[in-house]
Amino acid sequence: MLDKTGIAKRIAKEVQDGYYVNLGIGIPTLVANYVRDDIEVEFQSENGILGMGPFPFEGEEDADLINAGKQTITALPGASFFDSSMSFSMIRGQHVDLTILGAMEVAENGDIANWKIPGKMVKGMGGAMDLVASAENIIVAMMHTNRAGDSKLLKKCSLPLTGVGCVKKVVTNLAVLEVTENGFKLLERAPGVSVEEIQKATEGTLIIDGEIPEMSI
């Protein structure tokens, strides 16, 4: 089973040379720390930075450099800074190759709910609505089940939707799954996790085709 760092490391393998990548709040922010050294990737943060680097070491933080989640970050050589209108022009203009988001729920048809829990105070959907409406390649980083042990990979989302039919792949603490027109296709299982465990933790339709390999991190 993976922890949050393990999920980020596995997603980092999906990042390709020359990609422009937007990282959402939470687990996705960790991905920048684990991208291969032999490729060039431009990480974009919707608050107005292109060329975002990994998190700073303790004592080297610059309070003027933050990501969309208000965490201190680093800027790589050649990074650029701009206002929100230009940042969202980049997002809405589909100039981002890969978007990595967290989620509360994902449905088997690719719907995503990641912004509101009824009865809880929230700031609003924010830039997630632009990202899910514009991005052609969305990977979700999330835990497979909630704290009560209930599946977060569902037949149909129960929470208010952020986007419809937009998620392409999900990486959880248990598995890597591709969203297909027939449901979640199991691609890889986390170290030490059986296919049966993944089946039990998945409410949505789970497609198992042949022997499922254990993922490498």
HELIX and SHEET records of a PDB file:
HELIX    1   1 LYS A    4  ALA A   12  1                                   9    
HELIX    2   2 ILE A   27  ASN A   33  5                                   7    
HELIX    3   3 SER A   84  ARG A   92  1                                   9    
HELIX    4   4 ALA A  128  SER A  134  1                                   7    
HELIX    5   5 VAL A  195  ALA A  201  1                                   7    
SHEET    1   A10 ALA A  75  PHE A  81  0                                        
SHEET    2   A10 ILE A  49  MET A  52 -1                                        
SHEET    3   A10 GLU A  42  SER A  45 -1                                        
SHEET    4   A10 TYR A  20  LEU A  23  1                                        
SHEET    5   A10 LEU A  98  GLY A 102  1                                        
SHEET    6   A10 ILE A 138  ALA A 141  1                                        
SHEET    7   A10 LYS A 169  VAL A 171  1                                        
SHEET    8   A10 ALA A 175  THR A 180 -1                                        
SHEET    9   A10 GLY A 183  ARG A 189 -1                                        
SHEET   10   A10 LEU A 206  ILE A 207  1                                        
SHEET    1   B 3 ILE A 112  ALA A 113  0                                        
SHEET    2   B 3 GLU A 105  ALA A 107 -1                                        
SHEET    3   B 3 LEU A 153  LEU A 154  1                                        
END                                                                             
